[in-house]
């Protein structure tokens, strides 16, 4: 079993025993999403820590979007609950890249591709640069931020 998944399950048990309802709820929903991901497809499989991190990042993003929607609809209590759950899950994610670190990472990817291609990538090859940058960022930066940085560097 992946170490991160085992840690999530152990923390869920601790949260239930301590009667931490928000933490327990967030962990329960995340473990359910991980389980769903494991049985998706033709055969069931065990997720690696990297795949579990992707599921965690997706769950955090869902909570943020739900909090915004609830806040916009005037349901502040529900929005606060979503923000609290998001904060619980963010503790399990690696520290996000700063703007400077992301810019450095994108520069390195562009330099690598320039070496491979023999010329600097153009805007038409932006997808290739984004794909490489996403792989190197490994869940430490959202796709939108990466795409914006890549576009700025290639323009």
C-alpha positions as CSV (number, residue, x, y, z in Angstrom):
1,X,0.0,0.0,0.0
2,X,1.2,3.5,-0.8
3,X,2.6,5.3,2.3
4,X,0.5,8.4,1.8
5,X,-2.7,6.3,1.6
6,X,-1.7,4.5,4.8
7,X,-1.0,7.8,6.5
8,X,-4.4,9.1,5.5
9,X,-6.1,6.0,6.9
10,X,-4.2,6.3,10.2
11,X,-5.0,10.0,10.5
12,X,-8.7,9.2,9.8
13,X,-8.7,6.7,12.7
14,X,-7.1,9.3,14.9
15,X,-9.6,12.0,13.9
16,X,-12.6,9.7,14.5
17,X,-11.3,8.8,18.0
18,X,-10.7,12.5,18.7
19,X,-14.2,13.4,17.4
20,X,-12.7,15.9,14.9
21,X,-15.7,15.8,12.5
22,X,-14.3,18.2,9.9
23,X,-11.0,16.4,9.6
24,X,-12.6,13.0,9.6
25,X,-15.1,14.0,6.9
26,X,-12.4,15.4,4.7
27,X,-10.2,12.4,5.0
28,X,-13.2,10.0,4.5
29,X,-14.2,11.7,1.3
30,X,-10.6,11.7,0.0
31,X,-10.1,8.0,0.8
32,X,-13.3,7.3,-1.1
33,X,-12.0,9.2,-4.1
34,X,-8.8,7.3,-3.9
35,X,-10.7,4.0,-3.7
36,X,-12.8,5.1,-6.7
37,X,-9.6,5.8,-8.7
38,X,-8.2,2.4,-7.8
39,X,-11.1,0.5,-9.2
40,X,-11.6,2.7,-12.3
41,X,-10.7,1.0,-15.5
42,X,-10.7,-2.6,-16.4
43,X,-8.7,-3.9,-13.5
44,X,-8.3,-2.8,-9.9
45,X,-4.9,-1.6,-8.9
46,X,-3.0,0.0,-6.1
47,X,-2.2,3.7,-6.6
48,X,1.4,5.0,-6.1
49,X,2.1,8.0,-3.8
50,X,2.3,10.2,-6.9
51,X,-1.2,9.1,-8.0
52,X,-2.6,9.6,-4.5
53,X,-1.1,13.1,-4.6
54,X,-2.9,13.9,-7.8
55,X,-6.2,12.7,-6.3
56,X,-5.5,14.8,-3.2
57,X,-4.8,17.9,-5.3
58,X,-8.0,17.3,-7.3
59,X,-10.0,17.0,-4.0
60,X,-8.5,20.3,-2.7
61,X,-9.4,22.0,-5.9
62,X,-13.0,20.7,-5.7
63,X,-13.3,22.1,-2.1
64,X,-12.0,25.5,-3.2
65,X,-14.4,25.7,-6.1
66,X,-17.3,24.6,-3.9
67,X,-16.4,27.2,-1.2
68,X,-16.4,29.9,-3.9
69,X,-19.8,28.7,-5.2
70,X,-21.3,28.5,-1.7
71,X,-19.9,32.0,-0.8
72,X,-21.4,33.4,-4.0
73,X,-24.8,31.9,-3.1
74,X,-24.7,33.4,0.4
75,X,-24.2,30.1,2.2
76,X,-21.3,31.2,4.4
77,X,-21.5,28.2,6.8
78,X,-21.2,25.7,4.0
79,X,-18.4,27.8,2.4
80,X,-16.4,27.8,5.7
81,X,-16.8,24.0,6.0
82,X,-15.4,23.5,2.5
83,X,-12.5,25.9,3.3
84,X,-11.8,24.0,6.5
85,X,-11.8,20.7,4.6
86,X,-9.5,22.1,2.0
87,X,-7.1,23.3,4.7
88,X,-7.0,19.8,6.2
89,X,-6.1,18.2,2.8
90,X,-3.5,20.8,1.9
91,X,-1.4,19.6,4.8
92,X,-0.8,16.4,2.9
93,X,0.3,18.1,-0.3
94,X,3.9,19.1,-0.9
95,X,4.7,22.8,-0.6
96,X,3.6,24.7,-3.7
97,X,6.2,26.3,-5.9
98,X,6.7,30.0,-5.6
99,X,6.4,32.1,-8.8
100,X,10.2,32.4,-9.0
101,X,10.7,28.6,-8.6
102,X,8.0,28.0,-11.2
103,X,9.7,30.4,-13.6
104,X,13.0,28.7,-13.1
105,X,11.5,25.3,-13.7
106,X,9.8,26.4,-16.9
107,X,13.1,28.0,-18.1
108,X,14.9,24.6,-17.4
109,X,12.2,22.8,-19.4
110,X,12.5,25.2,-22.3
111,X,16.3,24.9,-22.3
112,X,16.0,21.1,-22.3
113,X,13.6,21.2,-25.3
114,X,15.8,23.7,-27.1
115,X,18.6,21.2,-26.8
116,X,16.5,18.4,-28.1
117,X,14.8,20.3,-30.9
118,X,17.8,22.4,-31.9
119,X,15.8,25.6,-31.6
120,X,13.7,27.3,-29.0
121,X,10.1,26.0,-28.8
122,X,7.4,28.2,-30.3
123,X,3.9,28.9,-29.1
124,X,2.8,26.0,-31.4
125,X,4.8,23.7,-29.2
126,X,3.4,25.1,-26.0
127,X,1.6,21.8,-25.1
128,X,4.9,19.9,-25.2
129,X,6.5,22.4,-22.8
130,X,3.5,22.4,-20.5
131,X,3.5,18.6,-20.4
132,X,7.2,18.5,-19.4
133,X,6.7,21.2,-16.8
134,X,3.8,19.4,-15.3
135,X,5.8,16.3,-15.0
136,X,8.7,18.2,-13.3
137,X,6.4,20.2,-11.0
138,X,4.9,16.9,-9.7
139,X,1.7,18.4,-8.2
140,X,3.5,21.4,-6.7
141,X,1.8,23.8,-9.1
142,X,-1.6,24.0,-10.7
143,X,-1.9,23.4,-14.4
144,X,-3.3,26.9,-15.0
145,X,-0.3,28.6,-13.3
146,X,2.1,26.4,-15.3
147,X,0.3,27.2,-18.6
148,X,0.3,30.9,-17.9
149,X,4.1,30.9,-17.1
150,X,4.9,28.8,-20.2
151,X,2.9,31.1,-22.4
152,X,4.6,34.2,-21.0
153,X,8.1,32.7,-21.5
154,X,7.4,31.6,-25.1
155,X,5.7,34.8,-26.2
